[in-house]
Amino acid sequence: MGTKSMRNNIKDMTSGNPVGLLLMFSLPMLIGNIFQQFYNIIDSIIVGKYIGADALAAVGATGSVQFLFFSLCNGMSAGIGIIISQYFGAKDEEYVKRSIANSVYVMLAAAVLMSLVGFFLSRPVLQLLGTPDNIIGDSDLFLKTTSIGIIAIAAYNCISAILRSLGDSVTPLIFLTASIVVNILLDFLFVLDFKWGVFGTALATIIAQVAAALGSLAFALVKNPHFKIPKDYLRPDIGIIQLCVKLGLPTALQSSMIAFSCVILQSVVNSFGSVVVAAFTVTSRIEQIVQQPYNSIGSAVSTYTGQNIGAGYIDRVREGYRKSYIIIGIFTLCMLPMAQFLGRPIMRLFVSEADVIEIGSTALKITSLCYFPLGVIYITRGLLNGAGDTIYSFINGIIEITCRIGLSEPLTKISQIGVWGIWIATALTWLITGAASVIRYLQGKWTEKSVVRQKYEQSEC
């Protein structure tokens, strides 16, 4: 296994067994992601059981819009992580530190912009989506409140992306876990004791994210040597900032398009009324849990690829990608039976209404048939992003938006399909996008996208 500093959890992934490295890196992320989804479950249970199904639908109706508003910050974090992982793999200490320093300017600009957009456009967007009148007030309040906290969320995500690019997936887990505990405690306090409703759940999230951001930053500054940055490195470097934007913008656009496609899908869901909105909200929560193993291994593949691309080890990248299929195959075999046979008990954890439970359990059977292609999307996208082939992120976004928009409403108009077209469209989107991702990998363009290679070629010229 790669070298490791016990002091700061930095891990060099350019040597050692790929499967062991990918699993060891992804395990803390998986634990953290599961904790995050566990919080989402607790949050949904608190809202659904103690405020009501309409409140749960109100929060659920904002999910895709939140994703849209957060997408620019998430994309910039991804671009920053790609640059740092490749320079780290190339053992270019100076540019690792310069990239960390300049990430502050990139993320601050993105976070302030999206915070303002989210706050002032929340209600118009919700109205455009046809959010039911009985829930739009709570949806708007929830979305406005969480938009104020985008800066804190962006700060934590950026620091986590940097630490992971250096092979440290443990530190983000520690502070994420702490923030989740704070979040759950504040949820109970604000909702059950103070009776603040959906505003209380949003405020709890903001406070917890601020704590996570400040804690992870303080730890990194004290413990991680790469965050000990000389003053002259703190000056804005236009070249690095442009590179962050160049690599991050396609990923942000991808996230935006996926979010927009989810927004359109949400509008289709809304047209069926609050019962279907509640069922869709719960199934979306469950699918977020299902996606966490894929997401974790995809992030591991991204860091693994970035470091090895930076070191020039193309064949090692290919080896890691092939073996990651085994990992997602095992995950799929574990999760598929639960979705097929335990749908009703799982739905009952969230809601008590029989009609919501019945719709949701059938929906899970539909989407679970395409869990493996979903995993393929994550690992292939992780490799392509880690290699610097972020233009495919834009292509990927186009594919997803075309599938979701092009399939969801037409399918629901077919009398034999009806409401199930919502979830069939999701499953088909995963299948088509997964196939397109593999085609892009096989074309091999990702082998020529190294940031480090381009920098050195320019220096020689």
MOQUIKA-V496763 format. One record per run of one state. SS is the DSSP state (a for helix, b for strand, c for the rest). FROM is the first residue (numbers start at 1). LEN is the number of residues. If there is no record, write none. Layout:
SS_FROM_LEN, SS_FROM_LEN
This chain:
c_1_3, b_4_1, c_5_6, b_11_1, c_12_6, a_18_34, c_52_1, a_53_8, c_61_2, a_63_27, c_90_3, a_93_36, c_129_4, a_133_16, c_149_1, a_150_16, c_166_4, a_170_24, c_194_3, a_197_27, c_224_1, a_225_3, c_228_3, a_231_4, c_235_3, a_238_33, c_271_3, a_274_38, c_312_2, a_314_28, c_342_1, a_343_6, c_349_5, a_354_34, c_388_3, a_391_23, c_414_4, a_418_26, c_444_1, a_445_4, c_449_2, a_451_10, c_461_1
